[in-house]
Amino acid sequence: MRRESVVEKGFFGDFGGSFIPEDLKSILDRIGEAFEKYKEDPDFLEEYCYYLKEYVGRENPLTFAKNLTEEVGGAKIYLKREDLNHTGAHKINNVLGQILLAKKIGAKRIIAETGAGQHGVATATACAMVGLPCTIYMGKKDTERQRLNVFRMELLGAEVVAVDKGRGRLKEAVDEAFGDLLKNHETTFYLIGSAVGPYPYPEMVKYFQAVISEESKRQILDKEGKLPTAVVACVGGGSNAIGSFAHYIDEKEVRLIGVEPAEAASISLGKPAVFHGYRSLTLLDEHGEALPTSSIAAGLDYQGVGPEHSYLHTTGRGEYVSVTGEEALEAFQQLSKTEGIIPALESSHAVSHAIKLAKELHQEDIIIVNLSGRGDKDVEQVFEMLK
């Protein structure tokens, strides 16, 4: 058995850290050192901001959902339009930052995991742009329900590996990616898609996704002259949510609300445990093993959650609620019909709770919903479910 190494970095209260085999420690330390160096480097930041503007198309709008607001009644609902990014989701914000970092440290190959496929598509896109080969690990079950995204990744030049171990979901994809990194660490950079994993990944992903709240905060002050009552975002691993919350965490009057799938509610039902190299709230069975989960949204189908979300929950700064698959499916249809915007099933969980919340608030209140991705990838799946 390999000796475990605990690194006193990257903790959020009792959560986070780096509980990893010794042979992985030096690999991730190198990435952490590069991140700490380049996140303050003006040339690196200039290049990153260039690609956010010229390649991703930022900044994206903060759209007032006028029709939905009138139909629901109560608070004003605004949508932060991450669905309008190149590749169709928030994932590209983090991918671009990490791909530029990988180039700085001389990586020759990129690997990544993906659930719904959006992180895989973003990674394949960025690798095509910079000319690096990439391998994407995806649970076999997820490749079947996200066939369009699998084809998109392959079209972009990526090798997609369907992982059929265990339940063939996101957990198993992450396991395989870490195994690849151990064997090929001299040439390979593991580009994690969510704010999970051992240090430095949760901090690094948050740093690159914080552009979401940096923009929305400025935009809502321009539009309404005040901060929102609440910011609402879906939570699986938690990258879009932590990016949506980042610039509001110190604004105590703003409610931060994460929305989990009821079928995989790690924060609401989980217990503190070490999972995939970090300590966080995790869904466990009676034997202390990761509990099987099943959500209609592949990107939320994960037993763990980012350590900072666990910290925000236990300190009371964040509020975490759950929405069923049926409720998310209703919100998917309602937003499509009222606003002409088809949301990802992941984002539909946040939309569902925002609709409930708006009814409880007053007309002068404001809700910002992070629309983390567009629903093109889910239309076939929703068609089959409704049929």
C-alpha positions in Angstrom: 0.0 0.0 0.0 1.3 3.4 -0.9 1.9 5.9 1.9 -0.6 8.7 1.9 0.6 12.3 2.1 -1.4 15.1 3.6 -0.5 18.6 2.4 -1.5 21.5 4.6 -2.6 23.6 1.7 -5.8 24.4 0.1 -8.0 23.9 3.1 -11.4 25.5 3.6 -11.9 25.0 7.3 -11.9 21.2 7.7 -12.4 20.6 4.0 -10.1 20.3 1.1 -6.4 19.5 1.4 -4.4 16.9 -0.5 -4.8 13.3 0.6 -2.8 11.6 -2.1 -0.2 8.9 -2.7 3.4 10.2 -2.4 4.0 9.6 -6.1 1.2 12.0 -7.0 2.2 14.6 -4.5 5.2 15.9 -6.5 3.1 16.1 -9.7 0.4 18.2 -8.1 2.9 20.3 -6.2 4.5 21.3 -9.5 1.1 22.4 -10.9 0.3 24.3 -7.7 3.6 26.1 -7.8 3.0 27.1 -11.4 -0.5 28.3 -10.7 0.7 30.5 -7.8 3.3 32.0 -10.0 1.3 32.6 -13.1 -1.9 33.8 -11.6 -0.1 37.0 -10.7 1.9 37.2 -13.9 0.7 40.2 -16.1 1.7 38.5 -19.4 -0.2 35.3 -18.5 -3.3 37.2 -17.4 -3.2 39.4 -20.5 -3.1 36.2 -22.7 -5.9 34.6 -20.7 -8.1 37.7 -20.9 -7.4 37.9 -24.7 -8.8 34.4 -25.2 -11.8 35.0 -22.9 -12.8 38.0 -25.2 -11.7 36.9 -28.6 -12.3 33.1 -28.4 -15.0 32.6 -25.7 -16.9 35.8 -26.5 -16.9 37.3 -23.0 -18.3 39.2 -21.4 -21.7 37.5 -21.8 -25.0 39.1 -21.0 -26.9 39.3 -17.8 -30.4 38.9 -19.3 -33.6 40.0 -17.5 -36.0 37.1 -17.9 -39.0 39.5 -18.3 -41.6 36.9 -19.4 -40.6 34.3 -16.8 -40.7 37.0 -14.1 -44.2 38.1 -15.1 -45.4 34.5 -15.3 -44.0 33.5 -11.9 -44.6 36.8 -10.0 -42.5 38.1 -7.2 -38.8 38.8 -7.6 -37.0 39.8 -10.8 -35.1 36.9 -12.4 -31.9 37.6 -14.2 -30.0 34.9 -16.2 -26.2 35.0 -16.3 -25.7 33.7 -19.8 -22.8 31.1 -19.6 -24.8 29.2 -22.3 -23.7 31.8 -24.8 -20.0 31.0 -24.4 -18.1 29.2 -27.1 -18.7 25.5 -26.6 -22.0 26.3 -24.8 -21.2 26.3 -21.1 -19.1 27.8 -18.3 -16.5 25.0 -18.6 -14.4 26.9 -21.2 -13.5 29.6 -18.6 -11.5 27.2 -16.5 -10.2 25.1 -19.5 -8.5 28.1 -21.1 -6.8 29.0 -17.9 -5.5 25.5 -17.3 -4.5 24.9 -20.9 -2.4 28.0 -20.9 -0.8 26.9 -17.6 -0.1 23.5 -19.1 1.8 25.1 -21.9 3.8 27.1 -19.4 5.0 24.0 -17.7 5.8 22.2 -20.9 3.0 19.6 -21.0 2.9 17.5 -24.1 -0.5 15.8 -23.6 -3.8 16.7 -21.8 -6.2 14.4 -20.1 -9.6 15.2 -18.6 -12.7 13.6 -17.1 -16.2 14.6 -18.1 -19.8 13.8 -17.0 -22.3 15.6 -19.2 -19.5 16.1 -21.8 -19.3 19.9 -21.7 -15.9 19.9 -20.0 -14.7 17.3 -22.4 -15.9 19.4 -25.4 -14.2 22.5 -23.9 -11.0 20.6 -23.3 -11.0 19.1 -26.8 -11.7 22.6 -28.2 -8.8 24.2 -26.3 -6.4 21.4 -27.2 -7.3 21.8 -30.9 -6.6 25.5 -30.6 -3.1 25.1 -29.0 -2.2 21.9 -30.8 -2.0 19.4 -27.9 -3.3 15.9 -28.1 -5.9 15.0 -25.5 -7.7 12.0 -24.0 -11.1 12.4 -22.4 -12.4 9.8 -19.9 -16.1 9.5 -19.7 -18.3 6.9 -17.9 -19.9 4.5 -20.4 -23.4 5.3 -19.2 -22.7 9.0 -19.8 -21.4 8.3 -23.3 -24.7 6.7 -24.1 -26.9 9.5 -22.9 -24.6 12.2 -24.3 -23.8 10.8 -27.7 -23.8 14.2 -29.4 -21.0 15.5 -27.1 -19.0 12.4 -27.6 -19.1 13.0 -31.4 -18.2 16.7 -30.9 -15.1 15.7 -28.8 -14.0 13.2 -31.5 -14.7 15.7 -34.2 -12.3 18.1 -32.4 -9.6 15.4 -32.4 -9.9 14.0 -28.9 -9.7 10.4 -28.0 -12.8 9.5 -25.9 -12.4 6.6 -23.5 -15.6 5.0 -22.3 -15.1 3.7 -18.8 -17.3 0.7 -18.0 -15.9 -0.1 -14.6 -18.3 0.2 -11.6 -21.4 2.1 -12.6 -19.8 3.8 -15.6 -20.4 7.3 -14.4 -18.3 10.4 -13.5 -16.6 8.8 -10.4 -15.2 6.1 -12.5 -14.0 8.5 -15.2 -12.1 10.5 -12.5 -10.5 7.3 -11.2 -9.2 6.4 -14.7 -7.9 9.9 -15.3 -5.9 9.8 -12.1 -4.5 6.4 -13.0 -3.4 7.8 -16.4 -1.7 10.7 -14.7 0.3 8.4 -12.4 1.6 6.4 -15.4 2.3 9.3 -17.7 3.0 12.3 -15.4 6.2 13.3 -17.1 4.4 14.4 -20.2 0.7 14.8 -19.1 -1.4 17.5 -17.5 -4.7 16.5 -15.9 -7.2 19.3 -16.6 -9.9 18.8 -13.9 -13.2 20.3 -14.8 -14.8 21.1 -11.5 -13.8 22.7 -8.2 -13.0 19.3 -6.7 -9.9 17.1 -6.2 -6.7 17.7 -4.2 -4.9 21.0 -3.9 -4.5 23.1 -6.2 -7.5 22.2 -8.3 -10.4 23.6 -6.1 -8.6 27.0 -5.8 -7.4 27.0 -9.4 -10.9 26.2 -10.9 -12.5 28.9 -8.7 -9.9 31.4 -9.8 -10.7 30.9 -13.4 -14.5 30.6 -13.0 -14.7 33.7 -10.8 -15.0 35.7 -14.0 -18.7 34.8 -13.8 -19.4 36.7 -10.6 -16.9 39.5 -11.4 -19.1 40.3 -14.5 -22.5 39.7 -13.0 -21.8 41.9 -10.0 -20.8 44.8 -12.2 -23.7 44.1 -14.6 -26.4 44.0 -11.9 -25.1 47.3 -10.3 -25.3 48.9 -13.8 -28.8 47.6 -14.4 -30.4 47.8 -11.0 -28.1 50.0 -8.9 -27.9 47.4 -6.2 -26.7 43.9 -5.4 -29.0 40.9 -5.9 -31.0 39.4 -3.1 -29.8 36.0 -4.1 -27.4 34.2 -6.5 -28.6 30.7 -7.5 -26.5 28.0 -9.3 -26.7 24.3 -9.7 -24.1 22.2 -7.8 -22.6 18.9 -8.8 -18.9 19.2 -8.3 -19.6 22.9 -8.0 -17.4 24.8 -10.5 -20.2 27.1 -12.0 -21.6 27.7 -8.5 -18.3 28.7 -6.9 -17.6 31.0 -9.9 -21.0 32.5 -9.5 -20.6 33.0 -5.8 -16.9 34.2 -5.6 -17.3 37.9 -5.8 -20.4 37.9 -3.5 -19.0 35.8 -0.6 -18.0 38.9 1.3 -21.3 40.6 0.5 -23.2 39.2 3.5 -26.5 40.6 2.4 -26.5 38.5 -0.8 -27.8 34.9 -0.3 -25.7 32.2 -2.0 -27.9 29.3 -3.0 -26.6 26.1 -4.4 -29.0 23.6 -6.0 -28.3 19.9 -5.9 -30.1 17.1 -7.6 -32.2 15.3 -5.0 -30.9 12.1 -6.4 -27.3 13.1 -5.7 -27.4 15.6 -2.9 -23.9 15.4 -1.5 -24.1 18.5 0.7 -27.6 17.8 2.1 -27.1 14.1 2.8 -23.4 13.6 2.7 -20.8 13.0 5.5 -17.2 14.3 5.8 -14.9 11.9 4.0 -11.8 11.8 1.9 -12.9 11.2 -1.7 -10.7 11.6 -4.8 -7.8 13.0 -2.8 -9.6 15.7 -0.8 -11.9 15.9 2.2 -15.5 17.0 1.6 -19.1 16.1 2.2 -19.6 12.8 0.3 -22.5 10.4 -0.2 -21.5 7.2 1.5 -23.2 3.8 2.0 -23.2 1.9 5.3 -19.8 0.5 4.6 -18.3 4.0 4.1 -18.0 3.5 0.3 -19.2 6.1 -2.2 -22.9 5.7 -2.7 -24.2 5.1 -6.3 -26.1 8.1 -7.6 -28.4 8.7 -10.5 -29.5 12.2 -11.8 -31.1 13.1 -15.1 -28.3 15.6 -15.4 -25.0 13.8 -16.1 -22.9 16.8 -15.0 -24.5 16.7 -11.5 -24.2 12.9 -11.0 -21.4 12.9 -8.5 -21.0 11.6 -5.0 -18.8 14.4 -3.8 -18.7 18.2 -4.0 -16.1 20.9 -4.0 -14.6 21.5 -0.5 -15.4 25.2 -0.5 -19.1 24.4 -0.9 -18.8 22.0 2.1 -17.2 24.9 4.0 -19.9 27.5 3.0 -22.6 25.0 4.0 -21.2 24.2 7.5 -20.5 27.9 8.2 -23.9 28.9 7.1 -22.7 31.3 4.5 -24.1 29.2 1.7 -27.6 27.7 1.5 -27.9 24.4 -0.3 -31.2 22.9 -1.4 -32.3 20.0 -3.7 -34.5 19.7 -6.7 -35.9 16.5 -8.2 -35.3 15.4 -11.8 -39.0 15.9 -12.5 -38.9 19.5 -11.2 -35.8 20.2 -13.3 -37.5 18.8 -16.4 -40.5 21.1 -15.8 -38.2 24.2 -15.5 -36.4 23.1 -18.7 -39.7 23.3 -20.5 -40.9 26.5 -18.8 -37.8 28.5 -19.5 -37.8 27.3 -23.1 -41.4 28.3 -23.7 -41.3 31.7 -21.9 -37.9 33.0 -22.9 -36.9 31.1 -26.0 -33.8 29.9 -24.1 -33.3 26.1 -23.8 -31.2 25.5 -20.6 -29.0 22.5 -19.9 -30.6 20.0 -17.5 -27.9 20.9 -15.0 -28.9 24.6 -15.1 -32.6 23.6 -15.1 -32.2 22.6 -11.4 -31.1 26.2 -10.6 -33.9 27.6 -12.7 -36.5 25.4 -10.9 -35.4 26.7 -7.4 -35.3 30.3 -8.6 -38.9 30.0 -9.7 -39.9 28.8 -6.3 -37.8 31.4 -4.6 -39.2 34.3 -6.7 -42.7 33.5 -5.6 -41.6 33.9 -1.9 -39.9 37.3 -2.5 -41.0 40.8 -3.3 -41.0 42.6 -6.6 -38.1 44.8 -5.5 -36.0 41.7 -4.9 -33.5 40.3 -7.5 -32.4 36.8 -8.2 -29.4 36.0 -10.5 -29.5 32.5 -11.9 -26.3 31.2 -13.4 -27.4 29.5 -16.7 -24.3 27.3 -16.7 -25.0 25.8 -20.1 -27.3 25.4 -23.0 -29.6 22.5 -23.5 -28.7 21.3 -27.1 -26.9 18.3 -25.6 -30.0 17.3 -23.6 -32.7 17.7 -26.3 -32.5 14.1 -27.4 -32.6 12.8 -23.9 -35.5 15.0 -22.9 -37.4 14.0 -26.1 -37.1 10.3 -25.0 -38.1 11.1 -21.4 -41.2 13.1 -22.5 -42.1 10.6 -25.1 
